[in-house]
Amino acid sequence: MIDTTHIPGEPGSYLFLDESGTVIYVGKAKNLRKRVQSYFTKKGLDPKTAVLVDAIRSVDFIATKDETEALILENTLIKRHQPKYNIDLKDAKSYAFIHISGDPFPRIGIARKAGAEGRYFGPFVSARERDRLLAMMKKIFGLRSCRRLPKRACLRYHINTCPAPCIGEISEEAYAERVRQAEEVLKGRTKELIHELKAGMERLSHNCEYESAITIRETITALEHLAGRRMATRRYTSEGDVIQYRITGGEVFLLLFHQRNGTLLEKEEFRFDETPGFLSEFLVQYYSDHEVPGEVIIPETVDEAIAGYLATLRGKSVTITIPKQGAKRELLDLAAKNVDLTWFSGSERVKALRRALRLAADPEVIECFDISHLSGTAAVGGMVRFVSGKPDKRGYRRFSLKRAVGGDDPGSIREVVSRRYSRLVAEDGEMPDLIVIDGGKAQLSAAYAELKTLDLDIPVIALAKREEEIYLPKLPYPLPVPADDPASLLIQEIRDEAHRFAISYNRIKRRKKVIP
């Protein structure tokens, strides 16, 4: 039986490996854990699947943002590994791009591979959305689709969907401007283009060039309609490596991804002791034995000489990118998510929390409280329960506040803590290993005082929202735990769930007051 406890309940792609470490099957899932578990728990498997399951010796995964990303990743991994049991998908066509050629009067069309000169946008998972977008680009901007410029105008010119560069009806400069605008839309910058066009329309109207202004207005209307649709495009299409890591307990947990077309592909895992300049040292050691890509995306600056060193190994320039926003930042964030899921999901994050709080044992059972009210009205409390770092929704509890005045968060915390644990004491129920309070020192002091009144010795902490600072009773300053440390990330996740749960109850209570 394969251990699936380390696999997250996230969307993504999973890889089954045999005893030699060869990838034998690649699949996608909305929930990775449930999908993988189904192979080993479902009865009555068909013969082909039964043979596959018998050959599986280990499972790997790459988490994605959503199911669309998982679909793209699955397709790419299948083509890269050619898994034995993906026979139905081996010869499947690649997801297509929209291609704008590099001609003097560029044509727009569909391309399966990004090989010829020009610009590529995609790939598109949905052929329907791709074709609809392509048709809109032709209609709005009048870009030609003919493979060769004809000697006379075609039907598209006569129905006003092509400016007929073939017969010189439009200059190369004017056509290039249309191409630029189309590329802005394909890059996802439709709103910026609309703003630009509106400014141009106002100038034309001011100069009494009403016919030209009307033409631009029609373009703006079409673009606004287009902006309302969700197109499955990809904004980032280069290739390179993405490196992300977490540091905890003096150790570095690092993942290196090879990415193509904005999709994270195979990952390599590294774990080593933290030392000064470890990232620079890692880059030198790793790429001295591996192929150097054209771009390396990392989360922080490294020694200035590293880029030159990598360029020497590669034989041409190498770009080291530290993105702050945009598509490359999204790649780095997705890599960070995979770091957490690989090493710090479930029990590993619980162990990190024990070390950070210096607890005697792992806090397997954690309960977190939050208060929600609207300007002091409809005040409620919410409590969530996490077991082994995962939500235990059967243990969630709601509290309609009875004693505390709305807006008195410390008093409200004291009330819900009293009600929760006085009942557990009376029923001889199981106490948590750790209590988390959403709030600052005032709320923490209220909870701690109530626990002392009940003669309970349960570790209790508070997480302040603004700086994600962790406070302990009787300590005037927060613990020196970085907000991106796995321990802090677990507490933030639990706090966020408590906040969501409390708000949902507050909304229910307010709706009941409104309904006659």
N, C-alpha and C positions, 0 to 999 in steps of 0.2 A: 504494500500500500504506500503510495506516494504521500509525503507530508505536504499538505496544502495550507498549513497555518500561516506561512510567511507570505502568501499571495493575497493582495489587497482586494477589496470589493470595489474596484475602480474600473472604468473602461480602459481597454488597451488590447494588446496582442500577446498571445502566449506561445511558447515554443516547447515542444516535447523533444527530449533528447534520448538517444539509446545509450547502451553501456559504453560505447566508444566516444560519447560526447557529440555525436553527429545529430544535427537537427532532422527529425523524421516527420514532423508535422508542425504547421503554423496555423493558428486560428485567431479569431477576434472575438471580443465579448463586451457586452455592456457592463457586466460584473465579472471580473476575472476569476475571483474565488469560486463563485457558484458554477461558472461554466466548467472550470477545470475539475472541480469536485464531482460534477455530473458524470464524468468519464469513469470514475471509480466507485460510484454508488448506484448508478442506474443498472437495473437488471434487464436481461433480454437484449443485450447489444447485438447488432448485426455482425456477421462474421468478419467483415473487414475492420470494423471498429474494435472488435475483440482482439484481433491480431495486433492492431496498433497499441492497445492498452497493455498487452503482454510485453511489448517491446520497450515501453517507456521506463526509463530509469531516473530521470530528473526533469524538472520543469523550470523554465525561465520565463520572464515576462518583461514587458515595457509598458508602463502606464501612459495614457494619452489624455488630452483634454476632454475628448468626447468620442462618440461612436464614429463620427466621420473621420477623425484622425486615426482611429483604430483600423478602419477599413483601408485607408491609404497605406498605413504601416504594414498591415497584413499582406497586401498586394506586393509591396516592395520586398518584404522578407521572403516571400515565396519565390520571387524571381531571383533573389540573391542566393538562397540556400537550396532551391530545387528539392524540397522535402519529398521523401519516398511516398508518403501517404496523401499528398496534396495533388494526386494525379489529375483531378478534374480542373485544377486551377493552374497547372504548370504552363499551359499554352495560352492562358487568358491574355487578352490584349491589355496593354498599359492604359491607365487613365490618361485621357487626351489633354493637351494644352490648347490654348488659343495663341496663335502665332501671328506676329506682325513682321513681315519680311524686311530685309535690309535694302530693298530696291529704292531707286530715286523717288518713285511713287509707290510706297509699300502697300502690299496686299494683306488682307486679314483672312485667316482661315484656321483650320484645325490641324494639329500635328500630334502624332503619337509619340515622337521622340524629339528631345531638344537637341537637334544636331545642326541644322542649317543656320545661316546667318539671320540675325534679327532678334526680336525680343519675344520671350515666352511667358505666358501667364497661366497659372494652374499648378498641378493638374486638377481636373474637375472629376469629382466622384459621380455626380449626376449628369448624365448625357443630356437630359432634358433641359436642365438649367444652363448647361454649357451652350447648347444650341440656341436657347432663347436669348442668352446674353450676346452671342455672336450676331444674331439677327438684329438685336437692338443696336449694336455697335455699327452695323452696316447702315441701318436706317437713320440713326441720329447723326452720325458723323460722315456718312457717305463714302466710306472706305471701299476701295475696289476689292473684289474677290476673284477676278479672272486671273488665271495662271500666267497669261501673257497679254500684254496690252494689244488689243485688236486695232485694226486700221480704221475702223469706223465705230461710232457710238452704238452701244447695245441698248437693249430694252430698259435696263436699269436707269440709264440717263434720261430716257423719255418719261419715266415715272418718278423722276426726281429723287432717286436713291443713290445716285452716283454722279459726281461732278465731271465725269468724262475727261480724265487726264490724257486718255488715248488720242483725243483730237485737240488738245491744248486749251480746253475750256477752263482750266484752273492752273495757276502757277505752282511750281514746285514748293515755293515758300508757303503759300496758302494751304496747300495740301499737307505739308509738314505740320502746320498748326493744328489741323484736324487730327492728325496722327497723335500729336502730343496730348490733346484733350482726351482722346480715346484711351491712351495709356494711363492717364490720370485716373480714369474710371476703373480700369482693370487693376490698378494698384490699390484700389479702395479709397481713393481721394475724391469721391464724388461730391461731398459737401464743399470742399475747398474749390472745386471747379465751378460749382453752382454759384458760389459767392463771387468768383472772378467774373463769370458771365453776367451776373446781375449788375455788377459795376460797369461792365462794357455796355450793357443795354441802356443804362441810365445816361451814359455819355452820348450814345447815339440819339436817344430821345431828346436830349438837351440840344443836340445839333440838328434837330428836325429830320434825322435820317430814319423815318418811321418804318419803312419796309424792312431795313436791316435789323432794326430793334425787334420787330415782330418775329423775324426768323430766329433770333437769339431767344426770344421768349418761348417759342415752340420747343427749342432745344432744351431750355431749362425745365419746362413742363415734363418732357420725356425723361430727363435725368432724375427729376424728383420722383417720378413713378418708378424708375429703375432702382433708386436708392431705397425704396420701400420693400424691395425683395431681398431675401437673404441668399446670396450667391456663394456656392461652395468653392471659393477660390483660395489660392495660397499666395501670400505676398512675398515669400522669401524663397528664392530658387537657386541659391549657390550651394556649394559643397564644402565640407570642412569637418572639424572636430569640435565638440562641445565638452567642456570640462567643468564639473561642479563638485562641491564637497561640503561636508560638515565636520566640525571639530568638537569632540566631547571627550572628557576624561583624559586629555593629553594625547588623544589619537585622532588621526585624520581618516575620514571615510570618504573616498573619492571614487567617482564614476566618470569614465570617459566614453562619450558617444561619438560614433561616426554618423554624420547626418547628410542627407541629400534632399533637396527640394523642401527644406523646412521640416523634415521628418527625422526623428531620432531613430537610428538603426541599431546595430549591435552595440552592446555596452560591455565595457571591461571594468572589473571591480578591483580596487586597490585599498589596502588598509595598512597604515604605518604610523609610527610615532611622530608627533608634531615636533618640528624643529624650525628655527628661524630660516625664512626663505625656502620653505619646503616646496612651494609651487614651482618656483624657478628650477629647483633641483629635479623635480619630477619631470618637467618638460625636457630638460637636457637628457636625463636617463632614458625616458620612454622613447623619444624620437631618434635617439642614437641607434635604436634597434628596430624602428618601425618607419613606414612610409610617412613623409611629412606632407600634410595637406596645404592647400593654398591659404586657408584661414583657420585660426584657432580662436574659439570664443571662450573666454574665461571670466570669472567674477571679480577679479581684482588685478591691480598692476603687478608686473614682475620686473625683473632686472632688464634694463634697456638693451643689454647685449643679446638677450634671448632671441629677438626677432632676426638679428643678423646671423646668429648661430644656426637657426632653423633654415634661413635662406641659403646658407652655405651647404647644408645637408641636402636641400631640395634642388639646388641649382638655379633657383629663381626666387623672386620675392615671396615673402610670407606675411600675411596680415594678422596681427594679434588684436582682437577686438574685445573691448570691455563695455558692452551695451548698457545703457541706462533706461532705454525705452524702445518701443517698436517690436518688430517681429523677432529680431535676434534676442532681445530681452525675454520675450515669451519663450524662446527655445531654452534659455538659461533657467528660467523659472520652472519649465517642465522637467528639465534635468534635475533641479533641486527636489522636485516632488518625487522623482524616481529614487534619489538618494535616500529620502526619508522612508519611502515604501520598501526599499531594499534592505536597509539596516535598522530602521527605527520604527517599524510598524509593530503594534502590539507589544509583546513582552520586552523587546529591545528598548523601546521608548520608556517603558515602565522602569527598567533598570537604570536608564539614564536619569530619570526623575529621582530615583532613590539616591543616586550619587550626588545629584545637584542639591537635594534637600538634606543629605546626610542622615537618612532614615536608617533604622536598624534592619528593616526588611523591605522587600519590594512592595509598593502600594498597589496591590492587585485590585482592590476595590476602592474606587474614588467616587465621592459624592460631591456635587457642586451646586450652590444655591445662587439664585439671582432674583431681584425684585423688579417688577414692572408696574408702572402706573402712568396715567395721562394727566399731567398737572395735578398730581395728588389724588386723582379719582380712579376708581376701579382698580385699586391696588391689589396685586396678587404676587405670589411667590412661586418659583419653579425650581425643582430639584431634578438633576439628571444623575444617572449612575453609570459609571464605566467599569467594566471588568476586564482585566488583562489588556488595558489600553483601548478597548472597543466599547461602543454604546451598548448598554443593557436596558432596552426600552421598557421591559417589564418592570424595571425598578424605578422608573420615572414617577415623580409625585407632584401634584399641584396643591397650592395653598391659597384659599381665599382669606385674606388678612382680616382678623377679628379685633385685635387689641391695638395694633400700631396705627398711628395716624398717617394717612396717605402723604407721601413726601418725606417721611422720616425713615430713610433707608436703614440706618443702624438699628432703630427700634423694630423695623420690619424683619431684618435679618435675625435679630434676637428671638422674635416670635416664631419664625419658621424653624429655626434650629431647635428651639425648645420643644415645639410640637413634634418634630421628627424624632428626636432622640429620647424624649421622655416616653414616647410610645414604644420605641425599641427596647428601652429599659424595662418597661412594664411587661412586654411580651417576650422578654429574653431573646430578642432578635439579633441577627448578625450585624455587628458594627463595621463601618468602613475602615480602611487602613489610612485614609487621608480625606480631609474635608477641604474643599476649595470654596472661597467666597469671592463673588464678582464684586469688586469694589476696592476701596483703599483702607487706610489704617483704622478709620472710625468703624467701618463695618466689621473688620477683622477683630477689633477689640470687643465689639458687642457679641460676636459669635464665641470668642474665647471665654468671655465672662459667663455666658450661658452654659458652656460645656463644663466649666468649673462648678457652677451651681448644681449641675447634674452629677458631679463627681466622676466625669469621664475624662480619660487621658488619651485623647485622639489627636494626632497631629493636624493642625489647621493652618492654612495659608490664605492669602488674598492676592488677587491679580488685578492691578490697577490698569485701566484701559489705555490711558494716554501714552505711556511709554512701555507698556507690557511689563511692568516691574512686579516682582514677587516679594511679598512682605510676610514676615513671621511675627508672632506675638512678642512684644517686649523689645523688638529690634527697631531702632529709630530709622534705619536706612534699609533699602532693598537689597536682596541677595545679588551678588555679582554674576548673574546668569544672563548671557546675551539673549536677545529676543528671538534669534534664529537658532538657538541651541535646541536639540531634540527634546530636552526636558521642558523647556519653555513652550515649544511648539505643541507638545501634548497638552499642557495646561491651557494654552490658548484655544485649542480645539474643543476641550471640555467646556471652557467658559463660554465659547461661542454657541455651543449646543444648548447650554443652560439659558443663555440670553434669548436664543430663538424660541425655546420652549416656553419661557415665561411670557414673552411678547405674544405668542399665539394664544395663551390662556387669557391674557389681558384683552385681546381683541374679541374673544368669545364672550367675555363678561360684558364688554361695552355693547356688543350687538344685542345681547339679551335685555339690556336696559332700554335700548331703542325700540325693540319690537314690543308692541302693545299686548 
